[in-house]
Amino acid sequence: MTFDEIRDALRGTPFKVLDCRRKGILKLPGSQLRVWMAQWMRENGMDEAWPSEETIAEDTDLSPRSVRRNRKELIKPGWLRHDGGYASDRYHTSTPGARNVR
């Protein structure tokens, strides 16, 4: 099945495609991978997401404290980029190099 056929079959159903060449994702510790995936799944078309710690905690069965710690750990190597905010913080998973093969 081609990508276009898959896209047509899923029309109207939200889906994302993870570049399988990004093997670095397989080396993320379990809780970091869960936080990254939860962020990634909530992105808009501009690769931005604003989920609260509580929302990510609920999605991943982690504590808000664990979400906060894992977000910090994901920022260091560039898996997430924190753009700040007031009511809610904005994060990007398309950090420099994220679209490149890792």
Backbone hydrogen bonds in HBPLUS format (Angstrom, degrees):
<---DONOR---> <-ACCEPTOR-->    atom                        ^
c    i                          cat <-CA-CA->   ^        H-A-AA   ^      H-
h    n   atom  resd res      DA  || num        DHA   H-A  angle D-A-AA Bond
n    s   type  num  typ     dist DA aas  dist angle  dist       angle   num
A0006-ILE N   A0002-THR O   2.99 MM   4  6.33 156.3  2.05 151.4 158.2     1
A0007-ARG N   A0003-PHE O   2.81 MM   4  6.06 165.6  1.83 156.2 160.3     2
A0008-ASP N   A0004-ASP O   2.90 MM   4  6.07 158.8  1.94 145.4 151.2     3
A0009-ALA N   A0005-GLU O   2.93 MM   4  6.09 154.2  1.99 143.1 150.4     4
A0010-LEU N   A0006-ILE O   2.95 MM   4  6.17 142.6  2.09 148.2 158.4     5
A0011-ARG N   A0008-ASP O   3.29 MM   3  5.07 162.2  2.32  98.6 103.5     6
A0013-THR N   A0010-LEU O   2.66 MM   3  5.22 158.6  1.70 151.3 154.1     7
A0022-ARG N   A0019-ASP O   3.05 MM   3  5.84 169.8  2.06 124.6 127.8     8
A0023-LYS N   A0021-ARG O   2.89 MM   2  5.56 134.2  2.10 106.0  92.0     9
A0025-ILE N   A0022-ARG O   3.32 MM   3  6.20 162.8  2.35 121.9 124.7    10
A0026-LEU N   A0023-LYS O   2.98 MM   3  5.64 150.4  2.07 118.9 126.3    11
A0027-LYS N   A0024-GLY O   3.00 MM   3  5.42 157.3  2.05 111.7 118.9    12
A0028-LEU N   A0025-ILE O   3.26 MM   3  5.49 164.8  2.29 106.4 111.0    13
A0032-GLN N   A0029-PRO O   3.03 MM   3  5.41 118.3  2.42 110.5 126.0    14
A0033-LEU N   A0029-PRO O   2.91 MM   4  6.13 160.5  1.95 161.1 167.5    15
A0034-ARG N   A0030-GLY O   3.00 MM   4  6.25 156.0  2.06 148.2 154.7    16
A0035-VAL N   A0031-SER O   3.02 MM   4  6.23 159.2  2.07 144.8 149.8    17
A0036-TRP N   A0032-GLN O   2.84 MM   4  6.03 167.4  1.86 154.4 158.3    18
A0037-MET N   A0033-LEU O   2.85 MM   4  5.98 165.1  1.87 151.4 155.7    19
A0038-ALA N   A0034-ARG O   2.97 MM   4  6.10 156.3  2.03 144.1 150.7    20
A0039-GLN N   A0035-VAL O   2.97 MM   4  6.21 157.7  2.02 151.1 156.9    21
A0040-TRP N   A0036-TRP O   2.83 MM   4  6.03 169.2  1.84 154.9 158.3    22
A0041-MET N   A0037-MET O   2.83 MM   4  5.94 157.1  1.88 149.8 155.4    23
A0042-ARG N   A0039-GLN O   3.05 MM   3  5.36 144.1  2.18 105.8 116.4    24
A0043-GLU N   A0040-TRP O   3.29 MM   3  5.40 168.3  2.30 107.9 111.1    25
A0044-ASN N   A0048-GLU O   2.78 MM   4  5.51 144.3  1.91 146.6 156.6    26
A0047-ASP N   A0044-ASN O   3.08 MM   3  5.41 151.8  2.16 122.1 121.1    27
A0049-ALA N   A0091-TYR O   2.90 MM  42  5.41 146.6  2.01 157.0 164.7    28
A0091-TYR N   A0049-ALA O   2.89 MM  42  5.41 167.2  1.91 162.6 167.0    29
A0056-ILE N   A0052-SER O   3.07 MM   4  6.40 168.3  2.08 156.7 158.3    30
A0057-ALA N   A0053-GLU O   2.79 MM   4  5.93 154.5  1.85 147.1 155.6    31
A0058-GLU N   A0054-GLU O   2.88 MM   4  6.07 154.5  1.95 143.5 150.0    32
A0059-ASP N   A0055-THR O   2.90 MM   4  6.18 157.2  1.96 148.6 155.3    33
A0060-THR N   A0056-ILE O   2.94 MM   4  6.05 147.1  2.05 148.0 155.9    34
A0061-ASP N   A0057-ALA O   2.83 MM   4  5.49 124.1  2.15 145.8 155.7    35
A0062-LEU N   A0057-ALA O   3.23 MM   5  4.71 136.7  2.43 126.2 133.1    36
A0066-SER N   A0063-SER O   3.01 MM   3  5.08 115.6  2.44  98.9 114.3    37
A0067-VAL N   A0063-SER O   2.93 MM   4  6.30 154.7  2.00 154.4 162.2    38
A0068-ARG N   A0064-PRO O   2.93 MM   4  6.19 162.0  1.97 150.6 154.6    39
A0069-ARG N   A0065-ARG O   2.97 MM   4  6.24 163.6  2.00 150.4 154.6    40
A0070-ASN N   A0066-SER O   2.86 MM   4  6.01 163.8  1.89 150.5 155.2    41
A0071-ARG N   A0067-VAL O   2.85 MM   4  6.01 154.3  1.91 152.2 159.2    42
A0072-LYS N   A0068-ARG O   3.15 MM   4  6.42 160.1  2.19 147.0 151.8    43
A0073-GLU N   A0069-ARG O   3.05 MM   4  6.37 152.9  2.12 144.8 152.6    44
A0074-LEU N   A0070-ASN O   2.89 MM   4  6.09 142.1  2.04 144.6 154.7    45
A0074-LEU N   A0071-ARG O   3.14 MM   3  5.04 123.1  2.48  92.4 106.9    46
A0075-ILE N   A0071-ARG O   3.01 MM   4  6.25 136.2  2.21 145.8 157.1    47
A0076-LYS N   A0072-LYS O   3.39 MM   4  6.68 154.7  2.46 148.0 152.1    48
A0079-TRP N   A0074-LEU O   2.88 MM   5  5.10 129.7  2.14 168.3 168.1    49
A0080-LEU N   A0074-LEU O   3.15 MM   6  5.50 141.8  2.31 119.0 117.2    50
A0078-GLY N   A0075-ILE O   3.01 MM   3  5.00 144.7  2.14 103.2 114.2    51
A0081-ARG N   A0092-HIS O   2.81 MM  11  5.04 144.6  1.93 147.5 155.0    52
A0092-HIS N   A0081-ARG O   2.85 MM  11  5.04 150.3  1.94 142.9 152.5    53
A0083-ASP N   A0090-ARG O   2.83 MM   7  5.31 171.0  1.84 157.8 159.3    54
A0090-ARG N   A0084-GLY O   3.08 MM   6  5.51 157.3  2.13 124.0 128.9    55
A0098-ALA N   A0095-THR O   2.72 MM   3  5.11 166.0  1.74 141.5 143.4    56
A0100-ASN N   A0097-GLY O   2.90 MM   3  4.86 140.6  2.06  97.0 109.6    57
